Amino acid sequence: MKTILAVLLLSVSALASAHNCPNEMKAIDAKLGSASGISAENMAKIKSLRADGEKFHKEGKHDESMKALGEAKKMLGI
């Protein structure tokens, strides 16, 4: 019974993480529209990380997606 419960909890946490990727992308997109004082080089890196996050999300690689999106958010100061 405990094993079944553990598997269920892990599944739920994975789904919760998967559904958070779009919220992270929305936060990045909102900040990109008003971002100032960021070098062109850093802006290109942020946009690349954002695109990678979306690609990983669509591929079902949610941990990788959250990592890329988290780095983009950090660079944006959010």
C-alpha positions in Angstrom: 0.0 0.0 0.0 2.8 2.4 0.9 4.5 1.7 -2.5 1.3 2.5 -4.4 0.9 5.7 -2.4 4.6 6.7 -3.1 4.1 6.1 -6.8 0.9 8.1 -6.9 2.5 11.1 -5.1 5.5 11.1 -7.5 3.1 11.0 -10.5 1.1 13.9 -9.1 4.2 16.0 -8.5 5.5 15.3 -12.0 2.2 16.5 -13.4 2.2 19.6 -11.3 5.6 20.4 -12.6 4.6 19.8 -16.2 1.7 22.2 -15.9 3.9 24.9 -14.4 6.0 25.3 -17.5 3.5 27.4 -19.4 3.1 29.7 -16.4 6.9 30.2 -16.3 6.9 31.0 -20.0 4.1 33.5 -19.5 6.1 35.3 -16.8 9.2 35.4 -19.0 7.2 36.8 -21.9 5.6 39.5 -19.8 8.9 40.6 -18.4 10.5 40.5 -21.9 8.1 43.2 -23.0 9.2 45.6 -20.4 12.8 44.6 -19.9 15.4 47.4 -20.1 19.1 47.6 -19.4 19.8 44.1 -20.6 22.6 43.7 -23.1 21.8 42.4 -26.6 23.9 39.3 -25.8 22.1 38.6 -22.6 18.7 39.2 -24.3 19.6 36.7 -27.0 20.6 34.1 -24.3 17.3 34.7 -22.4 15.3 34.2 -25.6 17.2 31.1 -26.4 16.6 29.7 -22.9 12.9 30.6 -23.2 12.7 28.7 -26.6 14.6 25.7 -25.1 12.1 25.6 -22.2 9.2 25.5 -24.6 10.8 22.8 -26.7 11.6 20.7 -23.7 8.0 21.1 -22.4 6.5 20.0 -25.7 8.9 16.9 -25.6 7.7 16.0 -22.1 11.1 16.9 -20.6 9.7 19.0 -17.8 12.7 19.0 -15.5 14.9 20.3 -18.4 12.2 22.8 -19.3 12.0 24.2 -15.7 15.8 24.4 -15.5 16.0 26.5 -18.8 13.1 28.7 -17.8 14.5 29.2 -14.3 17.8 30.4 -15.8 15.9 32.8 -18.1 13.9 34.1 -15.2 17.1 34.6 -13.1 18.7 36.6 -15.9 15.6 38.7 -16.1 15.6 39.3 -12.4 12.3 37.5 -11.7 
